[in-house]
Amino acid sequence: MGGLFFDFEAVRTESRDRDAPRRYNEEFRLFLTTKMPNPHYSPEVQVKISLVNFTVTQSGLEEQLLGATVELEMPELAEKKSELVVQSAAMNKQLFDIESSILKLLAESKGNILDDTNLIETLAQAKKTSNEVNIRMQEAEVTAIEVNKTSEEYRPVAKRASLLYFCLADMANVDPMYQYALPWFKALFATGVGRAPASNDMEQRLENLNVFFTYFVYTNVCRQCLVSRRPVAWRRLHFIQTRRLQE
């Protein structure tokens, strides 16, 4: 927000002018953006604003690319994983509704609870339903563990791709013209996964994905670089990648 200053105290129900007070629209909102990775403001300003950070992190991008890899390589597994998330949310909601209905019945009950036949029958049915839901949740957890275990096999591919993106982001230090958008990189990643040599052996497939996508990124970057800058770009990519792997 270089040099931009906004007086938050000036925005009130009535903004006084020289001649007469003027009302402003109560739905007024002010949105400010900044390229600062970690903006810091005084406590007085901080309590009056909502700070939203859209900066992608290496670990966060790794998770996104892992999901994309599984969806491209094993679409049935990705669909099953999505279904498990929906089912888990639905079962948690069902348990919450059961607990809420029990609390409501107990609050509305009058006299001796043991004499309330309707309440006792409802509690028994709620317990039965709750047990069934818990059994289904345990089964879903076992399935989720198996699905996640299979998905984790593609972790090295997602880690390498995330590393390459941040290597490209550092290319802006060579020249400001070398800036790459995240949607472009994700599309490039999807294309690279589709073009990598196939193999029935998982270890060989992972190796093919990593080697091919690294080369694919390099060729696309060189296509956009000046000829004189290509050796510099390659050395910088190699240096940054080696340094990050050591970290």
N, C-alpha and C positions, 0 to 999 in steps of 0.2 A: 504494500500500500504506500509506496514511496512518496512521502510528502503529503499524503491525503489526510486531512484532519476533519473530524466530524464532532460537533458539540452535542453530546447526547442530552445534556441538561436543557438544551434549547427546545427539544421536542416535548411539548406538554399539551394538555388539553386545549389550551389557548396560547397561541403564539402571538406575543404582543408586537404590534407594528407601531410606527410613530403616531399614527392617527387613531386607530381603533383595533381592538383584538380581533383576530381571525382564527376561526376553527379549522383544524386540519382533519383529514379523513382518518378515523380511528383504525381503519384497516391498513394504514400506511406501514410498509415494511422496507427496510434498507438492506440490500445485499452487497457485500464487499468481497472481493477475491484478492488473493495474494499468491505469489510464487514462493513465499517463504515456507520452508518445510515444517518449521515448528514456531509459529508466531507467538509472541509473548506480549501481553498487555498488562497495564496496571490493574490492581484488584478492583478499582472503581469502575473501570470499563468492562472487566471480565464478567462481573455479576450482571451486566445489562445486555450481554450478547450471547448468542448461541454459536459456538465454534464447531464447525463440521470439517473434519479432515478427510479428504478424498485421496490422499497420497497412498499409492500402493507400496507394500513392503515386499521384500524378497520371499518371506515365508508365506504371506498372503497370496502372492502370485503363484507360488509353488502349489498351493492347494487348488487354486483355480485351474492351473494347467494339468494337475493330476486328474481332476474331474473331467476335463476335456479329453485327456488321453484315454481314460477308461470308456468314455462315451464313444470315442472313435474306434477303439480296439475291441471293446466288448459291450456293444449297445444293450444287450439283454441284461448284463450285470448292472449297468448304469440305471436302467429302468427299474430293476428290482430294488436297487438302493433308494431310488426316489419313492417307490411304493412303500418301503419300510418307514421312511420319514413321515409320510402321510398317515400310515397306519398307527405309528407311535403317537403322533399328535392327536388322532381321533380317540385312541384308547385312554390317553391322559385326560382328555376332555370328558370322556365317559366316567372315569373315576371321580373327577371333580364334580360332575353333575350328581353322582350318587351321594357323595359326601355333603353336598349342598342340600339335597332333598332330605337327608337324614337330620341335618341340623335344623332345617325348617320344621319338620314334623315334631322334633323334640321341643322346639320353642313354642309351637302352637298347642302342644299337648297340655291337657288340664287334668288335675287329679293324679291318681296313681298311674304311673306309666305301665305297670304290669297288667292293669285292667283294660288298657287300650288295645283291643284285638287288632284293629286296623294298623296301628303303629308297629305291633310285634310282627305281623305278617309282612309289612313293608320292609322292616329291618332284616327279616330272614331272606326275603327276595333280594334285597340290596347286597347282603353278604354273599349270596350265591352268585350274583352277577359280578360282584367285585372279584371273587375267586377266579371266575372264568376269564375275566379281563387280565388278571395278573398272570394266569397260565399262558395266555396268548402273548403277553408282553415278554415273558421269559423266553418263549419260543422265538419271538421276533429278535430278541437280543442275541440269541445263539446264531440266528441267520445273519444278523448284522455283523457279527464278529467274523464270520466266514467271508462275507462280501468284502469287508474292509481289509481282511488278510489278502484276498486276491487283488484288490485294488492297490495295496501297498507294493506289489511287485513292480508297478510302474513308477514308483517314487523316484528312482534315479533319473528317469527321463524328464519328469517334471522339475526336478532340482537343477538339472543341466540347462533346461530351457529358461528357467527363471534366472539363473546365473547369466546366461547369454543376454537376456533383456537388459539387465543392469549394466552389463559390459557395454551394450549399445548406448545406454543412457549416459555413460561416462564419455562417450565420443563427443558430446557437446563441448567438452573441455579442449578438444582438438580444434574444433571450429563450431561456432553457434549454428551453422547451417545443418550440422549432422544431429538432427533431433528426430526421434522415431516415436510414433504414437502407439499406445498399447493395443488398440483394436487392430492396427496393421500387423503387429507382432503376433497376436493371437491367430489372425487369419493365415499368416505365414506358417505358424506352428501346425495348424490343421492341415495345410497343404503338404508340409514336410512329413507329417505322420502318414498321410495317404500315399506319398511317393517313396517312402523308405522301403528297401528290399524286404520282402516277406520271409518269414521263417517259422516253422512249427516249434522250434526250440525257443523257450522263453528267454534264456540268457543271450542267445544269438540275436533274437528280435530286439531286445533292449539295446544291445551293442549297435545294431543297424540303425535304430532310431537316433541314438546319440551321435553317432558318426555322421550320418546323413544330414541331420538337422544342423549340426555345427557347420558343415560345409555349405549347406543351403543358406544359412544366415550370412556366411562370409561372401558367397557369390552375390547375394542381393545387396549387401552393403557396398561391395566393390562396384557394382553397377551404378551406384549413386555417388560414389566418391570420384574426385578428380584423380587422374592417373598418377599424378605426383604424390597424392596422399594415400594411395592404396597400401604401400609398404608400411607407412606409419600407422594406418588403421589396423592392419594385421598384427603388427608388433604390439600395439596397445591392447587389442583384444586378447592376445595371447598372454601378455603380462598381467592384465587385470584378472583374467580367468584363473591363472595360476595362483595369484595372490589370494583371491577369494576362496579357492579350494583349500589353500593352506590354512585360512582362518577357520 
